[in-house]
Amino acid sequence: MTSVSLYWRIFGLNALVLGAATSLLLWAPVTVSVPVLLTEAVILVGGMAVMLVANAALLRIGLAPLDRVTRLMATVDLLRPGQRLPVRGVGEVAELVSTFNAMLERLEKERAASSARALLAQEAERRRIAAELHDEVGQSMTAILLALKQVGDEAPAPLRGEIQQVQEITRASLDEVRRLVRRLRPGVLDDLGLVSAVTSLATEFATHAGLRVHRRFGTDLPTLDNGTELVIYRVAQESLTNVARHAEARSATVSLYREDDRVVLEVTDDGRGIGAAHEGAGLRGMRERALLIGATLDVTPVARTGTRIRLAVPAVRKQS
């Protein structure tokens, strides 16, 4: 089929309308007097109005694909992949839509690749900082605790109380350092698996953030690869962090279960809710992580208040 350029399409539409109007003037039993009569003026103005309406309608149909491209360009989000326009017909407009879809495909792949590099670098930096905190700061504070205990045993009675206070402050600081190490690099995820890691995470938030965190875990969860487990853990961590900082919630529920061929993580709270327009760096970071493993992330309101964050992950089993 021969393609027709946009120029000739518009020309053809206008020619069709003008040709129809000319045919009506030639064969219709209508005459124009001098001076023009009122009835003749009404007929001419009405015919012009019909011509304009017909021309506008035909142009609207012919240029509709360009309107769709414009709307998608204004709303497209690379963190929500798969938004495409249907390619209909042939010609310049169809080629434009096809090229636009190809551009979106390329941009999504480039965004996913750059996000993967950034997140891998971030995880490596987390691992490095966690190791330094554990090996350097943790061991130094442990040595300080041992030295304080020895000094306290040998110190006179009036000073023992103050030394014990310093010991408690140092011990609390050491516990905080260990908690930061666990959040930077969850060793329990590597040692005991995803369910134990998320359980430990929920317990930690319940203790330190004052939230009632309920846990619901399925019994038929598949064995996932390490990268997928880490993404699920980070999304759960960021979700609970958002609940603790912004939701003004009293309780949250963390669910992890299997749904057909997917593993689903849900974090639901009873707070003040959040809309898509208020998505910040935390939620966008979760979407970037979801893209790395081909997962989908949905943020929806729950009842009158509260928010549900749902991560659906393809169940890719661990390589044996």
HELIX and SHEET records of a PDB file:
HELIX    1   1 LEU A    6  TRP A   27  1                                  22    
HELIX    2   2 LEU A   38  THR A   75  1                                  38    
HELIX    3   3 GLU A   92  GLU A  132  1                                  41    
HELIX    4   4 LEU A  133  GLY A  138  3                                   6    
HELIX    5   5 GLN A  139  GLU A  154  1                                  16    
HELIX    6   6 ALA A  157  LEU A  184  1                                  28    
HELIX    7   7 GLY A  187  LEU A  192  1                                   6    
HELIX    8   8 LEU A  194  HIS A  208  1                                  15    
HELIX    9   9 ASN A  226  ASN A  242  1                                  17    
HELIX   10  10 VAL A  243  ALA A  247  3                                   5    
HELIX   11  11 ALA A  276  HIS A  278  5                                   3    
HELIX   12  12 ALA A  281  LEU A  292  1                                  12    
SHEET    1   A 5 ARG A 212  PHE A 217  0                                        
SHEET    2   A 5 SER A 251  GLU A 259  1                                        
SHEET    3   A 5 ARG A 262  ASP A 269 -1                                        
SHEET    4   A 5 THR A 307  PRO A 314 -1                                        
SHEET    5   A 5 THR A 296  PRO A 301 -1                                        
END                                                                             
